[in-house]
Amino acid sequence: MQLEEADATEETRHRFRLRRPSEHADFELRVGDLRVFYRVVERRVQVVLIGLKAGNVLLVEGRRFTL
């Protein structure tokens, strides 16, 4: 809903632009322990990664992932 009904580039407490450039995504959305990484191209949201945050480790498909 956060990406569907609102401007996906507008930063909020749980939705923000990544602080360090990444080849994978431009924005992050936090939903509990889930992390959704996405780009906005011509007003269209492209979800590129969905991961699970465990402590300070990001897991994507059960494997440690570094943006």
MDTraj code that builds the backbone (N, CA, C; nanometers):
import mdtraj as md
import numpy as np

residues = "MET GLN LEU GLU GLU ALA ASP ALA THR GLU GLU THR ARG HIS ARG PHE ARG LEU ARG ARG PRO SER GLU HIS ALA ASP PHE GLU LEU ARG VAL GLY ASP LEU ARG VAL PHE TYR ARG VAL VAL GLU ARG ARG VAL GLN VAL VAL LEU ILE GLY LEU LYS ALA GLY ASN VAL LEU LEU VAL GLU GLY ARG ARG PHE THR LEU".split()
xyz = np.array([
    [0.0809, -0.1198, 0.0000],
    [0.0000, 0.0000, 0.0000],
    [0.0854, 0.1264, 0.0000],
    [0.1984, 0.1240, 0.0697],
    [0.2825, 0.2434, 0.0780],
    [0.3346, 0.2873, -0.0576],
    [0.3630, 0.1933, -0.1437],
    [0.4154, 0.2279, -0.2754],
    [0.3037, 0.2481, -0.3761],
    [0.1894, 0.1909, -0.3483],
    [0.0782, 0.1947, -0.4417],
    [-0.0009, 0.3257, -0.4334],
    [-0.0266, 0.3731, -0.3130],
    [-0.1158, 0.4866, -0.2955],
    [-0.0437, 0.6199, -0.2792],
    [0.0850, 0.6165, -0.2503],
    [0.1585, 0.7412, -0.2251],
    [0.2672, 0.7602, -0.3293],
    [0.3256, 0.8787, -0.3293],
    [0.4403, 0.9051, -0.4150],
    [0.5578, 0.8232, -0.3617],
    [0.6022, 0.7263, -0.4356],
    [0.7060, 0.6332, -0.3903],
    [0.8412, 0.6992, -0.3702],
    [0.8587, 0.8214, -0.4203],
    [0.9853, 0.8915, -0.4015],
    [0.9806, 0.9854, -0.2804],
    [0.8625, 1.0047, -0.2221],
    [0.8501, 1.0904, -0.1036],
    [0.9027, 1.0148, 0.0178],
    [1.0003, 1.0734, 0.0864],
    [1.0623, 1.0055, 0.2001],
    [0.9757, 1.0163, 0.3246],
    [0.9684, 0.9044, 0.3963],
    [0.8993, 0.8973, 0.5244],
    [0.9922, 0.8250, 0.6210],
    [0.9432, 0.7989, 0.7388],
    [1.0234, 0.7273, 0.8387],
    [1.0612, 0.5875, 0.7901],
    [0.9747, 0.5224, 0.7166],
    [0.9971, 0.3846, 0.6723],
    [1.0291, 0.3715, 0.5235],
    [1.0228, 0.4801, 0.4508],
    [1.0483, 0.4780, 0.3064],
    [1.1452, 0.5921, 0.2741],
    [1.2626, 0.5565, 0.2189],
    [1.3628, 0.6597, 0.1967],
    [1.4601, 0.6203, 0.0865],
    [1.5303, 0.7218, 0.0337],
    [1.6349, 0.7006, -0.0671],
    [1.7557, 0.6401, 0.0032],
    [1.8222, 0.5449, -0.0616],
    [1.9416, 0.4848, -0.0035],
    [2.0501, 0.5904, 0.0115],
    [2.1209, 0.5852, 0.1220],
    [2.2244, 0.6844, 0.1498],
    [2.3501, 0.6617, 0.0667],
    [2.3796, 0.5364, 0.0363],
    [2.4932, 0.5036, -0.0494],
    [2.4406, 0.4543, -0.1836],
    [2.4997, 0.4990, -0.2924],
    [2.4548, 0.4520, -0.4249],
    [2.4646, 0.2998, -0.4356],
    [2.3678, 0.2405, -0.5018],
    [2.3652, 0.0956, -0.5208],
    [2.3281, 0.0662, -0.6660],
    [2.3883, -0.0356, -0.7218],
    [2.3529, -0.0767, -0.8576],
    [2.2183, -0.1481, -0.8601],
    [2.1686, -0.1867, -0.7441],
    [2.0458, -0.2655, -0.7359],
    [1.9203, -0.1802, -0.7222],
    [1.9244, -0.0785, -0.6356],
    [1.8023, -0.0029, -0.6058],
    [1.8367, 0.1397, -0.5666],
    [1.7334, 0.2253, -0.5657],
    [1.7495, 0.3642, -0.5245],
    [1.6802, 0.3940, -0.3912],
    [1.5749, 0.3150, -0.3597],
    [1.4956, 0.3400, -0.2402],
    [1.4791, 0.2127, -0.1581],
    [1.4499, 0.2328, -0.0288],
    [1.4225, 0.1215, 0.0625],
    [1.2923, 0.1494, 0.1355],
    [1.2124, 0.0445, 0.1515],
    [1.0908, 0.0510, 0.2305],
    [1.1045, -0.0529, 0.3408],
    [1.0860, -0.0096, 0.4658],
    [1.0937, -0.1006, 0.5803],
    [0.9530, -0.1382, 0.6238],
    [0.9284, -0.2681, 0.6319],
    [0.8002, -0.3198, 0.6787],
    [0.8325, -0.4285, 0.7806],
    [0.8367, -0.3903, 0.9081],
    [0.8802, -0.4835, 1.0116],
    [1.0238, -0.5256, 0.9847],
    [1.0484, -0.6577, 0.9782],
    [1.1820, -0.7090, 0.9481],
    [1.2078, -0.7213, 0.7987],
    [1.1060, -0.6954, 0.7173],
    [1.1239, -0.7026, 0.5722],
    [1.1797, -0.5721, 0.5180],
    [1.2612, -0.5848, 0.4145],
    [1.3148, -0.4686, 0.3439],
    [1.2813, -0.4845, 0.1968],
    [1.2194, -0.3829, 0.1399],
    [1.1828, -0.3822, -0.0011],
    [1.2689, -0.2748, -0.0678],
    [1.3471, -0.3146, -0.1662],
    [1.4344, -0.2218, -0.2376],
    [1.3765, -0.2017, -0.3770],
    [1.3696, -0.0761, -0.4197],
    [1.3015, -0.0476, -0.5458],
    [1.3595, 0.0749, -0.6143],
    [1.3194, 0.0911, -0.7395],
    [1.3509, 0.2083, -0.8216],
    [1.2194, 0.2652, -0.8731],
    [1.2219, 0.3937, -0.9072],
    [1.1065, 0.4562, -0.9709],
    [1.1526, 0.5046, -1.1075],
    [1.0900, 0.4498, -1.2120],
    [1.1242, 0.4847, -1.3494],
    [0.9973, 0.5337, -1.4181],
    [0.9982, 0.6605, -1.4559],
    [0.8822, 0.7203, -1.5223],
    [0.7518, 0.6950, -1.4463],
    [0.7519, 0.7259, -1.3182],
    [0.6353, 0.7108, -1.2287],
    [0.5956, 0.5657, -1.2057],
    [0.6758, 0.4714, -1.2494],
    [0.6466, 0.3294, -1.2302],
    [0.7445, 0.2732, -1.1267],
    [0.6915, 0.2037, -1.0264],
    [0.7745, 0.1444, -0.9213],
    [0.8204, 0.0064, -0.9665],
    [0.9523, -0.0155, -0.9605],
    [1.0100, -0.1459, -0.9941],
    [1.0733, -0.2034, -0.8682],
    [1.0104, -0.3035, -0.8094],
    [1.0672, -0.3704, -0.6927],
    [1.1769, -0.4627, -0.7432],
    [1.2981, -0.4456, -0.6888],
    [1.4114, -0.5239, -0.7384],
    [1.4602, -0.6275, -0.6374],
    [1.4407, -0.6041, -0.5083],
    [1.4821, -0.6992, -0.4051],
    [1.3865, -0.6934, -0.2876],
    [1.3607, -0.8091, -0.2290],
    [1.2883, -0.8161, -0.1027],
    [1.3721, -0.9040, -0.0125],
    [1.4078, -0.8505, 0.1047],
    [1.4938, -0.9248, 0.1949],
    [1.4424, -0.9198, 0.3369],
    [1.5062, -0.9970, 0.4220],
    [1.4737, -1.0049, 0.5637],
    [1.5914, -0.9498, 0.6414],
    [1.5658, -0.8585, 0.7321],
    [1.6707, -0.8002, 0.8144],
    [1.6808, -0.8816, 0.9423],
    [1.7989, -0.9377, 0.9681],
    [1.8253, -1.0159, 1.0891],
    [1.9453, -0.9518, 1.1577],
    [1.9183, -0.8705, 1.2606],
    [2.0264, -0.7938, 1.3228],
    [2.0750, -0.6902, 1.2235],
    [2.2048, -0.6926, 1.1939],
    [2.2558, -0.5988, 1.0939],
    [2.2911, -0.6697, 0.9637],
    [2.2274, -0.7852, 0.9409],
    [2.2502, -0.8651, 0.8199],
    [2.1224, -0.8650, 0.7358],
    [2.1380, -0.8453, 0.6054],
    [2.0259, -0.8527, 0.5122],
    [2.0298, -0.9896, 0.4452],
    [1.9199, -1.0621, 0.4535],
    [1.9099, -1.1939, 0.3898],
    [1.8139, -1.1862, 0.2724],
    [1.8615, -1.2283, 0.1563],
    [1.7793, -1.2366, 0.0359],
    [1.7853, -1.3806, -0.0100],
    [1.6686, -1.4439, -0.0184],
    [1.6577, -1.5859, -0.0523],
    [1.7449, -1.6714, 0.0395],
    [1.7466, -1.6334, 0.1689],
    [1.8186, -1.7108, 0.2693],
    [1.9684, -1.6899, 0.2721],
    [2.0216, -1.6033, 0.1874],
    [2.1658, -1.5786, 0.1827],
    [2.1978, -1.4342, 0.2188],
    [2.3111, -1.4164, 0.2828],
    [2.3580, -1.2827, 0.3186],
    [2.3767, -1.2001, 0.1912],
    [2.3261, -1.0764, 0.1943],
    [2.3314, -0.9924, 0.0759],
    [2.3842, -0.8554, 0.1137],
    [2.4717, -0.8010, 0.0295],
    [2.5249, -0.6667, 0.0513],
    [2.4843, -0.5792, -0.0668],
    [2.4233, -0.4658, -0.0341],
    [2.3855, -0.3724, -0.1398],
    [2.5110, -0.3098, -0.1862],
])
top = md.Topology()
chain = top.add_chain()
for i, resn in enumerate(residues, 1):
    res = top.add_residue(resn, chain, resSeq=i)
    for name in ("N", "CA", "C"):
        top.add_atom(name, md.element.get_by_symbol(name[0]), res)
traj = md.Trajectory(xyz[None], top)
